[in-house]
Amino acid sequence: MENLSLLERFSNPELIKSMTLGEKLLASGTVAILGMAITFVVLMILWGLIIMMTKFVASQKKEAVQVAKAPAPAPKPAPIEAEEDNEELVAVITAAIAASLNTSTHNIVVRNIVRVADSTPAWGRAGRIDQMNNML
């Protein structure tokens, strides 16, 4: 029985009862350090594999793309054609700003309105619509 190593005795539930407190603490510390060391080594191996895969994928992309594409110009905002639509739009925007600031429309001056292209992906728009429908 005494020929068993500390970890072999620690793995047997019946033999743990016969171990002293010092032996139990030493075996527990050994198991903890051994577990951390194994985890660290495996994480280092995974890190190395990820680095190798990143370099491999980057070299594949460089071979596939020879000519770099120029970025597409941003779409210009659509001008508002009719003067009466422009006045209605200014009135609506002024009222919305006044409502959000809790002030009167007389305190707000709208000088310029520029329409910005919507670059929100479809899933983002769908999520917003879903949230607005759930509010009602």
Backbone bond lengths (Angstrom), bond angles and torsions (degrees), N, CA, C in turn:
res aa  C-N    CA-C-N  psi(-1)  N-CA   C-N-CA  omega(-1)  CA-C   N-CA-C  phi
1 M - - - 1.435 - - 1.517 111.09 -
2 E 1.309 118.41 -36.16 1.453 122.31 -176.58 1.511 111.87 -75.54
3 N 1.323 118.98 -11.60 1.450 121.69 -178.36 1.529 111.65 -79.45
4 L 1.330 118.00 -8.77 1.459 121.34 -179.74 1.529 109.72 -74.64
5 S 1.323 115.24 143.71 1.467 118.53 177.84 1.521 109.70 -74.17
6 L 1.311 114.51 170.38 1.456 120.26 -177.35 1.526 111.31 -62.43
7 L 1.342 117.99 -43.49 1.463 120.84 -179.39 1.522 112.11 -70.23
8 E 1.322 117.82 -32.43 1.466 119.96 177.06 1.524 110.32 -67.42
9 R 1.315 117.13 -38.51 1.462 119.70 177.11 1.529 110.58 -69.88
10 F 1.329 115.89 -34.61 1.455 120.56 -179.01 1.529 111.28 -69.92
11 S 1.317 117.60 -26.41 1.464 120.84 -179.42 1.525 112.31 -79.46
12 N 1.313 118.54 -17.06 1.455 122.27 -179.24 1.529 108.95 -97.27
13 P 1.352 119.02 116.08 1.464 121.14 -176.96 1.537 113.42 -60.93
14 E 1.323 117.95 -30.14 1.463 119.74 -178.74 1.523 111.25 -73.69
15 L 1.338 116.38 -33.57 1.452 119.75 -179.27 1.519 113.12 -81.02
16 I 1.309 117.80 -18.01 1.464 120.50 179.11 1.523 109.96 -63.74
17 K 1.322 117.10 -34.99 1.459 121.01 -179.15 1.525 112.09 -63.51
18 S 1.320 116.68 -28.59 1.466 119.65 -178.54 1.530 112.79 -87.79
19 M 1.346 118.02 -6.01 1.463 121.48 -179.10 1.519 110.56 -81.13
20 T 1.327 115.81 150.38 1.463 120.21 176.42 1.521 109.29 -78.92
21 L 1.317 116.17 168.73 1.459 121.01 -179.44 1.529 111.06 -63.55
22 G 1.314 116.77 -38.84 1.465 120.61 178.77 1.520 112.07 -64.09
23 E 1.336 116.87 -41.39 1.456 120.69 178.11 1.524 111.14 -65.77
24 K 1.334 116.56 -39.13 1.465 120.13 178.18 1.529 110.58 -64.05
25 L 1.339 117.03 -44.43 1.458 120.27 179.18 1.522 111.43 -64.32
26 L 1.315 117.01 -41.43 1.462 120.76 178.97 1.527 110.84 -64.72
27 A 1.316 116.93 -42.99 1.467 120.50 178.83 1.535 110.45 -66.30
28 S 1.320 118.03 -39.64 1.468 121.38 178.38 1.521 110.53 -63.47
29 G 1.319 116.93 -44.06 1.465 120.74 177.89 1.512 111.81 -63.35
30 T 1.324 116.60 -40.30 1.463 120.41 178.51 1.530 110.95 -63.15
31 V 1.332 116.83 -43.50 1.459 120.98 179.20 1.532 110.43 -63.87
32 A 1.330 116.48 -41.39 1.469 120.00 -179.60 1.524 110.67 -64.98
33 I 1.309 118.05 -46.30 1.468 121.70 -179.74 1.523 110.44 -65.50
34 L 1.327 117.06 -41.27 1.459 120.97 178.41 1.536 110.75 -62.58
35 G 1.319 117.67 -42.02 1.462 121.58 178.49 1.517 111.78 -64.74
36 M 1.340 117.21 -43.12 1.465 120.05 178.32 1.525 111.25 -65.58
37 A 1.317 117.54 -38.66 1.461 120.94 -179.81 1.529 110.89 -65.46
38 I 1.312 116.28 -43.87 1.470 119.72 178.96 1.528 110.12 -63.36
39 T 1.326 116.76 -43.47 1.461 120.88 178.61 1.522 110.70 -61.04
40 F 1.329 117.84 -44.37 1.459 121.87 -179.90 1.527 111.02 -62.29
41 V 1.323 116.97 -43.72 1.466 120.50 -179.30 1.536 110.38 -64.02
42 V 1.323 117.12 -43.27 1.466 120.32 -179.70 1.527 110.14 -65.90
43 L 1.332 117.89 -39.42 1.461 120.08 177.69 1.528 111.29 -65.18
44 M 1.310 118.35 -37.11 1.468 121.32 177.10 1.528 110.28 -65.82
45 I 1.307 117.61 -38.66 1.470 120.97 176.83 1.522 110.34 -64.68
46 L 1.331 117.20 -44.69 1.467 120.45 177.42 1.525 111.27 -62.06
47 W 1.319 117.09 -41.35 1.459 121.26 178.66 1.533 110.09 -59.75
48 G 1.329 117.06 -45.23 1.460 121.34 178.70 1.524 111.75 -62.74
49 L 1.323 116.95 -41.47 1.469 120.22 178.14 1.528 111.47 -64.36
50 I 1.323 116.74 -39.24 1.460 119.95 179.32 1.525 110.26 -66.02
51 I 1.317 117.97 -40.83 1.468 121.52 177.42 1.531 109.76 -61.43
52 M 1.326 116.77 -44.99 1.466 120.06 -179.76 1.525 110.73 -63.90
53 M 1.325 117.63 -42.59 1.461 120.68 -179.56 1.529 110.62 -66.32
54 T 1.326 117.82 -37.29 1.458 121.03 178.42 1.518 110.60 -62.49
55 K 1.325 116.63 -44.46 1.463 120.10 178.83 1.525 111.15 -65.57
56 F 1.304 116.96 -37.96 1.463 121.04 179.30 1.522 110.81 -65.22
57 V 1.330 117.15 -46.25 1.459 121.30 -179.51 1.525 110.20 -66.23
58 A 1.330 117.65 -39.24 1.466 120.09 179.92 1.528 110.56 -64.77
59 S 1.334 117.61 -38.88 1.463 119.50 178.57 1.524 110.93 -68.72
60 Q 1.333 117.56 -33.98 1.460 120.75 176.90 1.527 110.96 -66.13
61 K 1.339 117.22 -39.51 1.466 120.58 179.76 1.525 110.77 -67.73
62 K 1.332 117.60 -37.81 1.454 120.49 179.73 1.518 110.82 -64.75
63 E 1.314 117.04 -38.00 1.458 120.37 178.79 1.528 111.32 -70.22
64 A 1.326 117.13 -35.76 1.454 120.70 -176.52 1.532 111.82 -74.64
65 V 1.313 116.99 -36.05 1.468 120.65 -176.82 1.520 107.96 -107.42
66 Q 1.318 116.54 105.94 1.459 121.40 179.48 1.521 111.09 -93.46
67 V 1.315 116.10 -41.08 1.457 120.38 -176.57 1.522 108.61 -107.59
68 A 1.310 115.86 127.24 1.461 119.97 178.50 1.510 109.09 -81.72
69 K 1.306 115.72 134.12 1.454 121.15 -179.78 1.526 108.82 -83.71
70 A 1.327 115.76 141.57 1.457 120.40 174.80 1.519 108.00 -76.27
71 P 1.324 117.31 141.50 1.462 118.42 179.89 1.520 110.64 -65.52
72 A 1.310 113.89 142.00 1.467 119.76 -179.40 1.521 108.71 -69.65
73 P 1.343 117.19 140.46 1.464 118.57 179.26 1.522 110.24 -65.83
74 A 1.310 114.64 147.48 1.457 119.75 -179.44 1.517 109.26 -68.12
75 P 1.334 117.55 139.55 1.463 119.25 -179.61 1.524 110.25 -65.32
76 K 1.312 115.25 138.74 1.462 120.29 179.90 1.519 108.84 -77.98
77 P 1.323 116.21 146.59 1.463 118.44 178.96 1.518 110.64 -65.66
78 A 1.314 114.32 143.07 1.460 119.76 -179.76 1.523 109.09 -75.52
79 P 1.343 117.62 125.47 1.469 118.87 179.75 1.521 110.48 -72.22
80 I 1.306 115.14 149.80 1.451 120.61 178.07 1.527 106.98 -86.30
81 E 1.321 116.54 123.72 1.455 121.99 -168.83 1.535 112.25 -79.05
82 A 1.299 117.55 -57.59 1.456 120.57 -171.23 1.520 110.95 -84.23
83 E 1.322 115.98 141.44 1.460 121.09 -179.98 1.517 110.99 -67.11
84 E 1.328 117.98 -37.07 1.453 120.16 -178.86 1.528 111.10 -69.17
85 D 1.345 117.68 -35.64 1.458 119.59 175.28 1.520 110.01 -64.92
86 N 1.323 116.08 -37.02 1.457 120.92 179.51 1.522 110.38 -63.64
87 E 1.322 117.67 -42.22 1.457 120.99 179.29 1.526 111.13 -66.73
88 E 1.319 116.83 -39.16 1.463 120.11 177.75 1.516 110.92 -65.91
89 L 1.327 115.69 -40.37 1.456 119.91 179.22 1.519 110.80 -64.17
90 V 1.328 117.66 -42.93 1.463 121.38 178.08 1.522 109.81 -62.35
91 A 1.319 117.36 -41.21 1.465 120.57 179.98 1.530 111.05 -64.22
92 V 1.327 116.86 -42.80 1.467 120.52 -179.63 1.521 110.60 -65.99
93 I 1.320 116.89 -44.99 1.472 120.13 -179.27 1.519 110.41 -65.27
94 T 1.330 117.13 -41.40 1.465 120.39 178.02 1.523 110.72 -61.98
95 A 1.318 117.21 -42.92 1.466 120.29 179.03 1.527 111.03 -64.42
96 A 1.337 117.21 -39.53 1.468 120.02 179.44 1.526 111.04 -65.87
97 I 1.321 116.35 -42.06 1.470 119.59 178.73 1.520 110.15 -65.32
98 A 1.328 117.26 -42.62 1.463 120.88 179.26 1.527 110.80 -62.31
99 A 1.326 116.94 -40.08 1.468 120.01 179.69 1.524 111.24 -67.01
100 S 1.328 116.62 -38.94 1.467 118.49 -178.65 1.523 111.81 -73.49
101 L 1.329 117.82 -27.55 1.467 121.34 179.39 1.527 112.79 -94.09
102 N 1.324 117.20 -2.09 1.470 122.96 -178.32 1.527 111.31 55.68
103 T 1.306 116.11 49.38 1.462 121.77 179.35 1.521 109.19 -136.97
104 S 1.299 116.78 176.75 1.458 122.35 179.79 1.526 109.93 -85.57
105 T 1.327 115.73 155.48 1.469 119.69 178.25 1.522 111.29 -69.78
106 H 1.318 117.90 -16.99 1.465 121.26 178.94 1.529 111.41 -71.99
107 N 1.315 117.01 -20.61 1.462 121.17 -178.90 1.525 112.71 -88.43
108 I 1.336 117.64 -1.21 1.466 121.39 -174.67 1.520 108.68 -119.93
109 V 1.331 115.46 135.80 1.461 121.58 176.47 1.526 107.67 -122.51
110 V 1.316 117.31 118.99 1.458 122.54 177.44 1.516 107.30 -97.91
111 R 1.341 116.78 115.98 1.457 120.97 -176.32 1.522 113.05 -101.12
112 N 1.333 116.80 -32.48 1.462 119.13 -174.33 1.523 108.80 -147.05
113 I 1.302 116.62 136.61 1.460 121.89 176.27 1.520 107.43 -126.94
114 V 1.322 116.44 124.07 1.461 121.68 178.89 1.519 107.92 -123.96
115 R 1.312 116.50 125.48 1.453 121.15 178.52 1.523 108.96 -79.42
116 V 1.308 116.81 131.03 1.462 122.86 -178.81 1.519 108.43 -107.62
117 A 1.330 115.72 136.71 1.463 119.91 178.82 1.523 110.05 -65.28
118 D 1.330 116.48 140.48 1.465 121.75 180.00 1.521 108.87 -85.55
119 S 1.336 115.54 114.87 1.463 119.53 -179.64 1.526 111.71 -105.16
120 T 1.331 116.64 15.68 1.453 120.96 179.63 1.520 109.62 -71.90
121 P 1.347 117.39 132.56 1.459 118.83 177.92 1.531 111.23 -66.68
122 A 1.319 115.28 163.02 1.464 121.43 -176.41 1.527 111.58 -59.40
123 W 1.322 117.52 -38.39 1.474 119.20 -178.32 1.528 110.22 -67.82
124 G 1.348 117.70 -30.67 1.458 120.66 177.73 1.519 111.74 -69.61
125 R 1.335 115.79 -42.98 1.471 119.87 177.45 1.525 110.28 -63.84
126 A 1.336 116.62 -41.99 1.468 120.04 179.94 1.526 110.58 -62.88
127 G 1.322 116.75 -38.87 1.463 120.22 178.55 1.516 112.01 -64.89
128 R 1.349 116.80 -41.95 1.460 120.13 177.85 1.521 111.11 -63.39
129 I 1.328 116.42 -44.38 1.464 120.05 179.60 1.519 110.33 -61.85
130 D 1.311 116.76 -41.06 1.466 121.57 178.99 1.534 110.52 -62.52
131 Q 1.332 117.02 -43.34 1.463 119.97 179.34 1.521 111.64 -65.51
132 M 1.335 116.62 -40.44 1.467 119.27 179.01 1.522 110.86 -66.23
133 N 1.332 117.86 -38.29 1.460 120.49 178.79 1.510 111.12 -68.31
134 N 1.319 118.12 -31.48 1.471 120.41 178.57 1.523 112.10 -73.64
135 M 1.337 117.56 -22.36 1.461 120.56 178.94 1.526 111.63 -72.67
136 L 1.319 116.56 -30.14 1.468 119.35 -175.66 1.484 113.15 -75.73
